[in-house]
């Protein structure tokens, strides 16, 4: 069975998390991915990230291997004439270039979008940067934490007491990787019609804004500056938020009248449906603190595990607040087949959050390669064979 991107060659000239993750996702969909690194040390993420210093010292940090499987690994000295010539050969043979370097760096290397598209008019050149092209910050260095700070996301997280908080996971890196993959797929589809490649400009800051789309619309329409709301739901509906139980915490997403009815009946509090303080949405909003009190009182009778199972059967949007180990161990998470076990490293890593038809979450991937392991075999593709030389 072929995968969606079988036959597509991707040059992965990236580092850290966002760029390598994008190329990894393309590989999971069947693309051939060739990772280009600098000699000696390679991608700095090989040596940092995660909580296992021994793996990091060996150039195989958990942060690196998360998005490294299945890629050929080559090293090129792009400051040398030979290295530049080899990179140009790769780009002429490629369908996609994925990179996350500052424009000024690319210009110095002769790998800016004007140069790459001149080499290969069918190339899809996808650039991921902190701020995107245009504006005074286009050459500014930026990591996930910087974009969370400058975008406003941090001011939406936490409470008045905690102040702004960074989201625990590197959401910007992986959101940008998915956004770039979406754009590349669209550009490949367009190329089928036009025969021409294009340049894709992916901004981490724009992606952060996209994650806040409805919040931004509300602010621009009303002028109401969004504030940190802790664990309260964005819907601002009474009955939507996180509530303690006899054991554990339960997240409720009760926004519709039918859902409130299901909640009341599921909790054995059908009297709320005729109580003038709670019977109508507007009354519940006016009496939100009181509703929260009676909810906590009702939920204190059973554990979060018990309430989750019972209320889900009742049609209530509900979930127990879990740790990551607890979440990965649920029967549903296991049934999805989202995690992929790598035999070479013995590590289990994430794959893709979607299926296409009956295609599995990922196509079989090769091993995670040591720095420069495939340099000779890849570059040999561009050298004349002995028979060719004898004919010249």
VEXLOGU-611082 format. One line per field, with one value per residue (C-alpha): x, y, z. Coordinates in steps of 0.02 Angstrom, whole numbers. Example, Ala and Ser with C-alpha at 12.3 -4.5 7.8 and 13.67 -1.06 7.14 Angstrom:
east 615, 684
north -225, -53
up 390, 357
This chain:
east 0, 69, 60, -4, 169, 259, 381, 402, 581, 601, 762, 757, 873, 804, 850, 773, 589, 468, 563, 617, 439, 366, 487, 451, 264, 295, 399, 260, 150, 274, 395, 581, 666, 850, 911, 1056, 1163, 1326, 1480, 1542, 1398, 1245, 1075, 1101, 944, 1039, 1128, 993, 813, 732, 785, 912, 1087, 1169, 1064, 1099, 1286, 1277, 1186, 1021, 922, 740, 693, 791, 735, 552, 552, 705, 651, 656, 767, 929, 1065, 1199, 1323, 1374, 1493, 1392, 1535, 1636, 1617, 1591, 1460, 1364, 1372, 1306, 1163, 1118, 1117, 999, 882, 875, 820, 694, 509, 511, 637, 592, 699, 687, 833, 834, 821, 990, 1070, 992, 1047, 1226, 1220, 1138, 984, 855, 692, 745, 900, 816, 672, 796, 883, 721, 561, 457, 525, 411, 520, 441, 518, 472, 528, 478, 396, 381, 444, 415, 428, 577, 579, 597, 778, 748, 789, 640, 598, 431, 440, 475, 323, 212, 269, 252, 88, -14, -44, 49, -65, -215, -138, -137, -230, -216, -112, 10, 30, 69, 121, 198, 97, 186, 210, 302, 136, 206, 340, 220, 78, 197, 252, 72, 33, 185, 135, -40, 35, 155, 15, -86, 65, 98, -83, -69, 90, -4, -111, 21, 182, 267, 339, 317, 380, 288, 313, 259, 261, 264, 183, 42, 17, 2, -131, -221, -228, -316, -433, -599, -517, -443, -609, -698, -568, -572, -762, -788, -627, -632, -453, -447, -386, -316, -460, -370, -464, -628, -690, -680, -869, -892, -1042, -1085, -1051, -902, -735, -638, -714, -645, -723, -709, -549, -474, -535, -668, -674, -852, -897, -1081, -1130, -1299, -1469, -1477, -1308, -1359, -1513, -1407, -1289, -1426, -1508, -1340, -1294, -1462, -1509, -1660, -1726, -1605, -1711, -1858, -1756, -1783, -1599, -1537, -1679, -1633, -1462, -1475, -1521, -1373, -1257, -1327, -1305, -1142, -1051, -1198, -1208, -1023, -1049, -1189, -1092, -941, -1056, -1134, -969, -891, -997, -897, -725, -682, -663, -839, -917, -829, -895, -1070, -1088, -1017, -1156, -1278, -1217, -1119, -956, -840, -663, -558, -403, -262, -74, 14, 54, -128, -189, -73, -128, -315, -393, -451, -278, -203, -338, -297, -123, -51, 115, 251, 383, 556, 650, 821, 814, 687, 590, 406, 369, 216, 156, 12, -153, -259, -300, -327, -455, -394, -212, -127, -64, 108, 197, 340, 494, 676, 800, 860, 1025, 1189, 1258, 1313, 1279, 1210, 1318, 1414, 1267, 1158, 1291, 1342, 1177, 1245, 1417, 1443, 1458, 1620, 1525, 1470, 1649, 1712, 1587, 1642
north 0, 170, 315, 489, 564, 413, 476, 649, 695, 815, 904, 933, 1081, 1114, 1111, 1111, 1052, 1137, 1108, 929, 886, 952, 846, 696, 712, 715, 557, 474, 504, 417, 553, 518, 635, 682, 777, 897, 942, 1032, 921, 867, 920, 922, 978, 1052, 962, 798, 852, 936, 912, 779, 710, 578, 656, 496, 495, 680, 653, 523, 639, 549, 653, 606, 778, 739, 560, 607, 670, 585, 411, 365, 509, 487, 587, 681, 818, 962, 1106, 1243, 1365, 1263, 1259, 1071, 1081, 1216, 1118, 962, 1059, 1128, 951, 897, 1042, 1008, 831, 879, 914, 1004, 1103, 1124, 1248, 1357, 1477, 1665, 1749, 1834, 1663, 1592, 1741, 1718, 1534, 1569, 1472, 1611, 1577, 1671, 1562, 1395, 1422, 1476, 1308, 1209, 1290, 1144, 1158, 1192, 1297, 1303, 1425, 1427, 1576, 1662, 1812, 1776, 1881, 2069, 2184, 2228, 2060, 1947, 1907, 1897, 1731, 1653, 1495, 1426, 1517, 1685, 1669, 1616, 1775, 1900, 1833, 1855, 1669, 1675, 1812, 1699, 1557, 1548, 1660, 1834, 1758, 1663, 1795, 1744, 1563, 1470, 1323, 1168, 1084, 1170, 1203, 1332, 1216, 1075, 1190, 1272, 1099, 1051, 1219, 1200, 1022, 1084, 1221, 1100, 979, 1122, 1182, 1007, 996, 1164, 1108, 963, 1093, 1225, 1126, 1262, 1265, 1405, 1485, 1457, 1581, 1508, 1624, 1558, 1719, 1704, 1524, 1581, 1705, 1566, 1464, 1612, 1647, 1664, 1761, 1885, 1908, 1942, 2071, 2162, 2165, 2217, 2296, 2180, 2131, 1943, 1897, 1739, 1628, 1483, 1322, 1406, 1363, 1489, 1474, 1561, 1448, 1407, 1222, 1226, 1212, 1101, 1040, 934, 765, 645, 592, 681, 827, 827, 941, 984, 1061, 1097, 1234, 1185, 1169, 984, 959, 1046, 938, 781, 842, 877, 708, 618, 695, 649, 833, 843, 976, 1100, 1094, 1176, 1282, 1464, 1499, 1369, 1321, 1450, 1495, 1678, 1630, 1512, 1653, 1769, 1632, 1559, 1557, 1467, 1342, 1306, 1273, 1147, 1064, 1039, 972, 845, 791, 764, 607, 503, 494, 578, 405, 356, 519, 517, 344, 383, 557, 506, 377, 517, 622, 751, 821, 771, 709, 668, 777, 654, 652, 612, 432, 406, 477, 371, 216, 233, 98, 227, 304, 131, 84, 234, 168, 343, 291, 208, 93, 109, -56, 23, 143, 50, 212, 241, 405, 501, 486, 581, 638, 587, 445, 456, 327, 159, 212, 182, 328, 313, 215, 102, 206, 162, 183, 343, 379, 434, 603, 595, 408, 421, 560, 451, 350, 504, 611, 466, 490, 650, 587, 521, 333, 256, 212, 393, 454, 333, 402, 582
up 0, -48, 73, 26, 0, -75, -207, -129, -81, 65, 112, 300, 333, 507, 691, 866, 867, 746, 584, 620, 675, 512, 408, 520, 490, 302, 322, 419, 267, 153, 97, 80, 205, 198, 350, 317, 467, 498, 522, 694, 806, 694, 754, 928, 987, 974, 1132, 1236, 1286, 1392, 1561, 1506, 1504, 1441, 1282, 1256, 1275, 1136, 1017, 1037, 1162, 1184, 1115, 956, 926, 947, 768, 692, 636, 453, 396, 301, 390, 296, 343, 231, 261, 180, 199, 74, -115, -115, 21, -70, -234, -147, -68, -238, -309, -170, -201, -389, -348, -215, -207, -39, 62, 245, 343, 497, 483, 490, 318, 342, 369, 212, 109, 165, 117, -51, 4, 11, -80, -235, -252, -214, -335, -469, -447, -454, -516, -449, -273, -125, -8, 165, 288, 473, 575, 736, 656, 470, 326, 329, 478, 586, 676, 525, 571, 758, 842, 933, 1027, 1085, 1251, 1166, 1053, 1198, 1286, 1145, 1074, 1233, 1263, 1428, 1495, 1464, 1565, 1754, 1876, 1950, 2090, 1979, 1845, 1664, 1640, 1495, 1434, 1497, 1327, 1181, 1095, 975, 904, 866, 809, 685, 624, 589, 508, 394, 348, 303, 193, 107, 66, -10, -110, -177, -232, -319, -406, -483, -574, -616, -626, -524, -350, -225, -65, 100, 242, 410, 561, 739, 797, 669, 724, 905, 852, 758, 919, 998, 852, 943, 1085, 962, 872, 1036, 1089, 922, 922, 1103, 1164, 1315, 1354, 1392, 1565, 1643, 1696, 1776, 1738, 1693, 1518, 1376, 1355, 1523, 1553, 1733, 1751, 1633, 1720, 1839, 2002, 2145, 2183, 2329, 2244, 2094, 1988, 1853, 1701, 1648, 1480, 1512, 1389, 1315, 1399, 1356, 1436, 1597, 1603, 1581, 1717, 1842, 1814, 1813, 1981, 2055, 2066, 1951, 2071, 1991, 1834, 1924, 2046, 1990, 2027, 1901, 1784, 1649, 1579, 1629, 1807, 1816, 1761, 1894, 2025, 1960, 2130, 2211, 2067, 2088, 2274, 2246, 2106, 2219, 2355, 2236, 2158, 2330, 2349, 2224, 2143, 1977, 1898, 1951, 1897, 1729, 1683, 1747, 1671, 1501, 1490, 1533, 1386, 1486, 1412, 1553, 1584, 1734, 1752, 1721, 1729, 1565, 1618, 1666, 1501, 1393, 1488, 1455, 1346, 1219, 1199, 1173, 1046, 936, 894, 905, 983, 879, 953, 878, 886, 863, 1010, 1114, 1128, 1098, 1010, 948, 768, 685, 762, 611, 492, 304, 252, 314, 316, 483, 585, 509, 375, 432, 465, 462, 603, 685, 602, 677, 623, 441, 425, 248, 175, 52, -12, -39, -122, -234, -324, -399, -453, -629, -637, -710, -869, -890, -870, -1002, -1126, -1102
